Amino acid sequence: MVGREARALVAFYFFYFCALGAFMPYWGPWLKSTGQGALAIGILTAAVQFSKVLGPNLWGWLAQGLGSAHIVPLAALLTAAGFLALELVHGNFWGLLLITLTFSFFWAATLPLVDAATLDWAERNGRAYGRIRLWGSLGFIALALGMGGLVQIWGLDVFLPGIAAFLAAAWWFSRRLPYPPRAPSQERVSLGPQLRDWRLWAFLAAGALEQASHGVYYAFFSIDAQAHGLNAGWVGLLWSWAVICEVVFFWYGERILRRFGLRRVLIHAFVLTGTRWLVIAAWPGLIPIFLIQSLHAFSYAAFHLAAVHWIFARFPMRLRSRGMALYASLVYGLGGGLGALAAGWAWGHWGSVGAFAAAGILAWLGLVGLLPALRPLKSGVAAII
């Protein structure tokens, strides 16, 4: 049973992140191919992120009563349909915005609920979350590289159907995941004690700044790389190398957290994230950019792995899906959305150098909220790291 559940989780993460691996590097170029300008690209990228502000909290609340097993498969299927629907508006900005907000709202339901289920399953079965989650990173690599080759051969016409196909595969496996049982109404507990803890809000604010700093990277890194003379294959390789480093961190992540401690890992993640954006701003050449992409191991993997353990340990079992939803909505939704929106403005006014330099400073500002938020945890997975 455990092996079958593990295989279902691995397959879901792999195909879900295959879709994301196609989406992240080529969303900006695809929008540009439809005639969208820098500000429009920033707004449409922000729309994907802003849908995560309310979406995960609503889905987390519904999951507490309906159960994640009913929500995740439906959301994955509707997201796939939404990507196909983008073809119908023929580059009209308002049509793109409406459909993007819609599919993103359903897309926001899937990952926080599956992450909560995976963390719960890993705790019950003595498994490491990071070693399940890394299969998502491998899926991302496969499509960041593979989509680059497909785009070179067939152009961006493969972009939307490819994403829809992988989301359909994620839907298939989402029906077999080991979701935690639904909470009986008499056993439901309040979020009040957690929400009254100021350290939670300081941590989420810090995480939102860290993710906001990624806005220019997600929206414009591919465009910036192409402006420096790199073709789609090289762009895919740069994205893939970053995620290979992410995979390595996920594989050893639990051991690293236990060896160096959650506090030290998070601080290094914020410092190195800012350093990464400043080097990209300078663009010293292909080899330095290739090397600096290795810091994705810290700017994403180290941050995310440490953060989900921190959140998981602060919420009781019945509220963990809502805790993960709160984390996803404020850090990735609000932070990522504001970052993408600001990136569109900064790119149009300051160009690539100013936009990436501002992102670096923003990541370092996150330390202001992070440092006071980190206190020793008394229980849960994070207590031993």
C-alpha positions as CSV (number, residue, x, y, z in Angstrom):
1,M,0.0,0.0,0.0
2,V,2.7,2.5,1.0
3,G,4.6,1.7,-2.3
4,R,1.5,2.3,-4.4
5,E,0.7,5.6,-2.6
6,A,4.3,6.7,-3.0
7,R,4.2,6.0,-6.8
8,A,0.9,7.9,-7.1
9,L,2.5,10.9,-5.3
10,V,5.6,10.7,-7.4
11,A,3.6,10.6,-10.7
12,F,1.4,13.5,-9.7
13,Y,4.3,15.7,-8.8
14,F,6.1,14.7,-12.0
15,F,3.3,15.5,-14.4
16,Y,2.1,18.6,-12.5
17,F,5.6,20.1,-12.7
18,C,6.0,18.9,-16.3
19,A,3.1,21.4,-17.0
20,L,4.8,24.0,-14.8
21,G,8.2,23.4,-16.6
22,A,6.5,24.1,-19.9
23,F,4.7,27.1,-18.4
24,M,7.3,29.1,-16.5
25,P,10.0,29.6,-19.2
26,Y,7.6,30.1,-22.1
27,W,4.6,32.0,-20.7
28,G,6.4,35.3,-21.3
29,P,7.5,34.5,-24.8
30,W,4.1,33.0,-25.7
31,L,2.4,36.2,-24.5
32,K,4.8,38.3,-26.4
33,S,4.1,36.2,-29.5
34,T,0.4,37.2,-29.1
35,G,1.3,40.9,-29.3
36,Q,1.4,41.7,-25.5
37,G,3.8,44.4,-24.3
38,A,5.9,44.4,-21.1
39,L,3.2,45.8,-18.9
40,A,0.6,43.4,-20.2
41,I,3.0,40.4,-19.7
42,G,3.6,41.6,-16.1
43,I,-0.2,41.9,-15.5
44,L,-1.0,38.5,-16.9
45,T,1.9,36.9,-15.0
46,A,0.6,38.7,-11.9
47,A,-2.9,37.3,-12.5
48,V,-1.6,33.8,-12.2
49,Q,-0.1,34.7,-8.8
50,F,-2.9,36.8,-7.5
51,S,-5.4,34.0,-8.0
52,K,-3.4,32.2,-5.3
53,V,-4.3,34.8,-2.7
54,L,-7.9,33.8,-2.2
55,G,-7.9,30.5,-4.1
56,P,-5.8,28.3,-1.7
57,N,-7.7,29.6,1.4
58,L,-11.1,28.9,-0.1
59,W,-10.0,25.5,-1.3
60,G,-8.3,24.7,2.1
61,W,-11.6,25.7,3.9
62,L,-13.6,23.5,1.5
63,A,-11.2,20.6,1.8
64,Q,-11.7,20.6,5.6
65,G,-15.4,19.8,5.0
66,L,-15.5,18.1,1.6
67,G,-12.0,16.4,1.6
68,S,-9.1,17.1,-0.8
69,A,-10.0,13.9,-2.7
70,H,-13.0,15.6,-4.2
71,I,-11.3,19.0,-5.0
72,V,-7.9,18.2,-6.4
73,P,-8.9,16.0,-9.4
74,L,-11.7,18.5,-10.5
75,A,-9.3,21.4,-10.2
76,A,-6.6,19.7,-12.2
77,L,-9.1,18.9,-15.0
78,L,-10.6,22.4,-15.2
79,T,-7.1,23.9,-15.2
80,A,-6.2,21.8,-18.3
81,A,-9.4,23.0,-20.0
82,G,-8.5,26.6,-19.2
83,F,-5.2,26.4,-21.0
84,L,-6.8,25.2,-24.1
85,A,-9.4,28.0,-23.9
86,L,-6.6,30.6,-24.2
87,E,-6.5,29.8,-27.9
88,L,-10.0,31.1,-28.4
89,V,-9.3,34.7,-27.6
90,H,-6.7,35.3,-30.3
91,G,-4.4,37.5,-28.3
92,N,-7.1,39.8,-26.9
93,F,-5.8,41.1,-23.6
94,W,-9.0,41.2,-21.7
95,G,-9.9,37.7,-22.9
96,L,-6.5,36.4,-21.9
97,L,-6.9,38.1,-18.5
98,L,-10.3,36.6,-17.8
99,I,-9.3,33.0,-18.8
100,T,-6.0,33.3,-16.9
101,L,-7.7,34.4,-13.7
102,T,-10.2,31.5,-14.1
103,F,-7.7,28.6,-14.8
104,S,-5.3,30.0,-12.2
105,F,-8.1,30.0,-9.5
106,F,-8.5,26.2,-10.0
107,W,-4.8,25.6,-10.4
108,A,-4.3,27.2,-7.0
109,A,-6.3,24.4,-5.5
110,T,-4.0,21.6,-6.3
111,L,-0.5,22.0,-5.0
112,P,-1.1,23.2,-1.4
113,L,-3.6,20.4,-0.8
114,V,-1.3,17.8,-2.3
115,D,1.7,19.2,-0.3
116,A,-0.4,18.9,2.9
117,A,-1.4,15.3,2.0
118,T,2.3,14.4,1.2
119,L,3.6,15.9,4.4
120,D,1.0,14.0,6.4
121,W,1.7,10.8,4.5
122,A,5.5,11.2,5.0
123,E,5.1,11.8,8.7
124,R,2.9,8.7,9.1
125,N,5.1,6.4,7.1
126,G,8.6,7.7,8.1
127,R,9.4,9.0,4.6
128,A,11.0,12.3,3.6
129,Y,8.8,14.9,1.9
130,G,11.8,16.2,-0.1
131,R,12.5,12.9,-1.8
132,I,8.9,12.7,-3.0
133,R,8.8,16.4,-4.0
134,L,12.0,16.2,-6.1
135,W,10.1,14.2,-8.7
136,G,8.3,17.4,-9.4
137,S,11.6,19.1,-10.1
138,L,12.6,16.3,-12.4
139,G,9.3,16.8,-14.3
140,F,10.1,20.5,-14.5
141,I,13.6,19.8,-15.9
142,A,12.2,17.4,-18.5
143,L,9.8,19.9,-19.9
144,A,12.0,23.0,-19.5
145,L,14.5,21.2,-21.7
146,G,12.0,19.3,-23.9
147,M,9.8,22.3,-24.5
148,G,12.8,24.2,-25.7
149,G,13.5,21.6,-28.3
150,L,9.8,21.4,-29.3
151,V,9.6,25.2,-29.6
152,Q,12.7,25.3,-31.8
153,I,11.0,22.7,-34.2
154,W,7.3,23.7,-34.1
155,G,7.3,27.1,-32.5
156,L,5.1,28.2,-29.7
157,D,2.0,26.4,-31.2
158,V,2.9,23.4,-28.9
159,F,2.8,25.6,-25.7
160,L,-0.9,25.3,-24.7
161,P,-1.7,21.8,-25.9
162,G,1.5,20.5,-24.1
163,I,0.6,22.0,-20.8
164,A,-3.0,20.7,-21.0
165,A,-1.8,17.2,-21.8
166,F,0.4,17.1,-18.7
167,L,-2.3,18.5,-16.4
168,A,-4.6,15.8,-17.7
169,A,-2.0,13.2,-16.7
170,A,-1.7,14.9,-13.2
171,W,-5.5,14.7,-13.0
172,W,-5.4,10.9,-13.6
173,F,-3.0,10.3,-10.8
174,S,-4.6,12.8,-8.5
175,R,-7.5,10.4,-8.1
176,R,-5.2,7.8,-6.4
177,L,-3.4,10.0,-3.9
178,P,-3.3,9.2,-0.1
179,Y,-5.4,12.2,1.0
180,P,-5.9,12.7,4.8
181,P,-9.4,11.8,6.0
182,R,-12.1,14.4,6.1
183,A,-12.5,16.1,9.5
184,P,-15.8,15.3,11.2
185,S,-17.7,18.6,12.0
186,Q,-17.5,18.0,15.7
187,E,-13.7,17.7,15.5
188,R,-13.0,20.9,13.6
189,V,-10.8,23.3,15.3
190,S,-10.2,27.0,15.0
191,L,-7.3,28.8,13.4
192,G,-7.5,31.5,16.0
193,P,-4.4,30.6,18.1
194,Q,-2.2,30.3,15.1
195,L,-3.5,33.5,13.6
196,R,-2.8,35.4,16.8
197,D,0.9,34.5,16.7
198,W,2.8,37.5,15.3
199,R,5.7,35.3,14.3
200,L,3.5,33.6,11.7
201,W,2.7,36.9,10.1
202,A,6.3,38.1,10.2
203,F,7.4,34.8,8.6
204,L,4.7,35.0,5.9
205,A,5.6,38.7,5.1
206,A,9.3,37.7,4.8
207,G,8.4,34.8,2.5
208,A,6.2,37.1,0.4
209,L,9.1,39.5,-0.2
210,E,11.4,36.5,-1.1
211,Q,8.8,35.3,-3.6
212,A,8.1,38.8,-4.9
213,S,11.7,39.1,-5.8
214,H,11.2,36.2,-8.2
215,G,8.6,38.1,-10.2
216,V,11.0,39.5,-12.8
217,Y,12.7,36.2,-13.1
218,Y,9.5,34.3,-13.9
219,A,8.1,36.9,-16.2
220,F,11.2,38.2,-18.0
221,F,14.3,35.9,-17.6
222,S,13.6,34.0,-20.8
223,I,13.0,37.3,-22.7
224,D,16.2,38.7,-21.2
225,A,18.2,35.7,-22.1
226,Q,16.9,35.8,-25.7
227,A,17.8,39.5,-25.8
228,H,21.4,38.5,-25.0
229,G,21.5,36.3,-28.0
230,L,20.5,32.9,-26.6
231,N,18.1,30.6,-28.5
232,A,15.2,28.6,-27.0
233,G,17.4,25.6,-26.4
234,W,19.8,27.6,-24.3
235,V,17.0,29.2,-22.4
236,G,15.6,25.8,-21.6
237,L,19.0,24.6,-20.5
238,L,19.5,27.6,-18.1
239,W,16.1,26.9,-16.5
240,S,16.8,23.1,-16.4
241,W,20.2,23.6,-14.7
242,A,18.6,25.7,-12.0
243,V,16.1,23.0,-11.3
244,I,18.7,20.2,-11.4
245,C,20.4,22.1,-8.5
246,E,16.9,22.2,-6.8
247,V,16.6,18.4,-7.2
248,V,20.0,17.9,-5.5
249,F,18.9,20.0,-2.6
250,F,15.5,18.3,-2.2
251,W,17.3,14.9,-2.2
252,Y,19.6,15.9,0.7
253,G,17.4,18.6,2.1
254,E,16.1,16.8,5.3
255,R,19.7,15.9,6.2
256,I,20.9,19.5,5.5
257,L,18.1,21.0,7.7
258,R,19.0,18.6,10.5
259,R,22.8,19.4,10.1
260,F,22.7,23.1,9.9
261,G,19.3,24.1,11.3
262,L,16.2,25.7,9.8
263,R,17.3,29.2,10.8
264,R,20.6,29.1,9.1
265,V,19.2,27.5,6.0
266,L,16.5,30.2,5.6
267,I,18.9,33.1,6.2
268,H,21.3,31.7,3.5
269,A,18.3,31.2,1.2
270,F,17.4,34.9,1.4
271,V,21.0,36.2,1.1
272,L,21.8,34.0,-1.9
273,T,18.5,34.8,-3.6
274,G,19.4,38.5,-3.6
275,T,22.9,37.8,-4.8
276,R,21.5,35.7,-7.7
277,W,19.3,38.6,-9.0
278,L,22.1,41.1,-8.8
279,V,24.4,38.9,-10.9
280,I,21.7,38.4,-13.5
281,A,21.2,42.2,-13.6
282,A,24.9,42.6,-14.5
283,W,24.7,39.7,-17.0
284,P,28.5,39.0,-17.0
285,G,28.2,36.3,-19.7
286,L,26.8,32.9,-20.4
287,I,29.1,30.9,-18.1
288,P,28.7,33.1,-15.0
289,I,24.9,33.1,-15.6
290,F,24.9,29.3,-15.9
291,L,26.8,29.1,-12.6
292,I,24.6,31.6,-10.8
293,Q,21.6,29.6,-11.8
294,S,22.8,27.0,-9.3
295,L,21.6,29.3,-6.5
296,H,18.1,28.2,-7.4
297,A,18.9,25.4,-4.9
298,F,18.6,28.1,-2.2
299,S,16.3,30.7,-3.7
300,Y,13.6,28.0,-4.2
301,A,14.4,24.6,-2.9
302,A,16.0,25.5,0.5
303,F,13.4,28.2,1.1
304,H,10.4,26.1,0.2
305,L,11.5,22.9,2.1
306,A,12.4,24.8,5.3
307,A,9.2,26.9,5.0
308,V,6.8,24.0,4.6
309,H,8.3,22.3,7.6
310,W,8.0,25.5,9.6
311,I,4.3,25.9,8.6
312,F,3.5,22.2,9.1
313,A,4.9,22.2,12.6
314,R,2.9,25.2,13.7
315,F,-0.6,23.8,12.8
316,P,-2.4,20.9,14.3
317,M,-3.1,17.9,12.0
318,R,-6.7,18.9,11.2
319,L,-5.6,22.4,10.2
320,R,-2.5,21.6,8.2
321,S,-4.2,21.9,4.8
322,R,-5.4,25.4,5.8
323,G,-2.0,26.3,7.1
324,M,-0.4,25.3,3.8
325,A,-3.1,27.2,1.9
326,L,-2.4,30.3,4.0
327,Y,1.3,29.9,3.2
328,A,0.6,29.4,-0.5
329,S,-1.8,32.3,-0.8
330,L,0.3,35.0,1.0
331,V,3.8,33.9,0.0
332,Y,3.3,32.6,-3.6
333,G,0.0,34.3,-4.3
334,L,0.2,37.8,-2.9
335,G,4.0,38.0,-2.9
336,G,4.4,36.4,-6.3
337,G,1.6,38.5,-7.7
338,L,2.9,41.9,-6.5
339,G,6.3,40.9,-7.6
340,A,5.2,40.1,-11.2
341,L,3.1,43.3,-11.4
342,A,6.1,45.3,-10.1
343,A,8.3,43.5,-12.5
344,G,6.2,44.6,-15.5
345,W,6.4,48.2,-14.4
346,A,10.1,48.0,-13.5
347,W,11.0,46.3,-16.8
348,G,9.2,49.0,-18.8
349,H,10.8,51.9,-16.9
350,W,14.2,50.6,-15.8
351,G,15.0,47.8,-18.2
352,S,16.5,44.5,-17.3
353,V,19.4,45.8,-15.1
354,G,17.1,48.0,-12.9
355,A,14.4,45.3,-12.6
356,F,16.8,42.5,-11.5
357,A,18.7,44.9,-9.2
358,A,15.5,45.9,-7.5
359,A,14.6,42.2,-7.1
360,G,17.9,41.6,-5.3
361,I,17.3,44.4,-2.8
362,L,13.8,43.1,-2.2
363,A,15.0,39.6,-1.3
364,W,17.4,41.1,1.2
365,L,14.7,43.2,2.8
366,G,12.8,40.0,3.5
367,L,15.4,39.3,6.2
368,V,13.8,42.1,8.3
369,G,10.8,39.9,8.9
370,L,12.5,36.6,8.8
371,L,15.0,37.1,11.7
372,P,12.5,37.9,14.4
373,A,10.1,35.3,13.2
374,L,12.5,32.4,13.7
375,R,12.0,30.9,17.2
376,P,12.6,27.3,18.3
377,L,9.6,25.1,17.7
378,K,8.4,22.8,20.4
379,S,6.9,20.0,18.4
380,G,6.4,18.5,14.9
381,V,8.9,17.8,12.1
382,A,10.6,21.2,12.4
383,A,11.4,20.6,16.1
384,I,14.4,18.3,15.1
385,I,15.8,20.8,12.6
